[in-house]
Amino acid sequence: MARNIAGDGGGVLMNQGIHGIDLLCWLMGRPVSACGYSDTLLRDIEVEDTVAAAVRFAGGAVASIDATVCSQPAYAKN
């Protein structure tokens, strides 16, 4: 049974990824084009758990964006 995300507000892009995107746009300005993919690859949830994208900015810079809730920390949880 899929977890209800109504209380969370969205998937990985809306909950975690948006902060990095906001910082990137603050540093680089508005993007002029973007191409990306999102999918639910591991978790049993109603929204995406993985996102990957490439973004081009007006000055010619290209950035990659990735966000996931599927990776495990490299250290033991206390």
N, C-alpha and C positions, 0 to 999 in steps of 0.2 A: 504494500500500500504506500503510495506516494505521500511524503510529508507535506502538510499544508504550510505554505510559506506566507500566508496572509499577514501574520504577525511580524515576519521578517522584512517585508516590503519589496522583495525582489531577489534576483539571482546574484551571482558573483560580480557581475558588471555593475549592477546598481548598488550593491552593498559594500564591496571592497574596491573594485576596479575604478570606480568613479573618482576616487581621491587622487590616484596617479594621473588620470586623464585631466583632471582639473589643474594639477600642478604643471603638467606638460603644456597645456594651453596657456597658462599664465606665463611660462617661460618662453614659449615659441610663438604665441599668437594663435589666431584662428586657423584651423586646418582647412585646406582647399579640397582634399579628397581623402577617402578612407575605404579600405576593403578589409573585411574581417569574417570570421567564422565563430559561431557559438554552438555549444552542444551540451547535452547532459550525458557525460561519459561514465561516471562512476556512482554517483549518489542517486538514491531513490527520491527525487524531488521534482516539483512541477516546473522548475526553471533551469536555466543553464548553470552548470558547475565549472565550465571551462570556456574561456574566450581568448582568441588570438586575432590581432589586427595589425595592419600597416597604415600609417597616416602620413600624408605629405602636407607640408606647410608652405605658405606663400613664398618664403625665402628660399625654398628648394630643399630644406631639410626633410629627412624621412625618419620616422620613429616607429618602433614596434611596441605593441601593447600586448601584454598577456596577463591573464588573471585566472586563478583556479582555487578551488577549495579541496582539490583531490590530493595534493602533495602532503607528505608527512614531515614533521620537523626532524632535523638531524640529531636531536637531543632527547633525552628522556623527560617526560612530563613529571613534575613534582606533585 
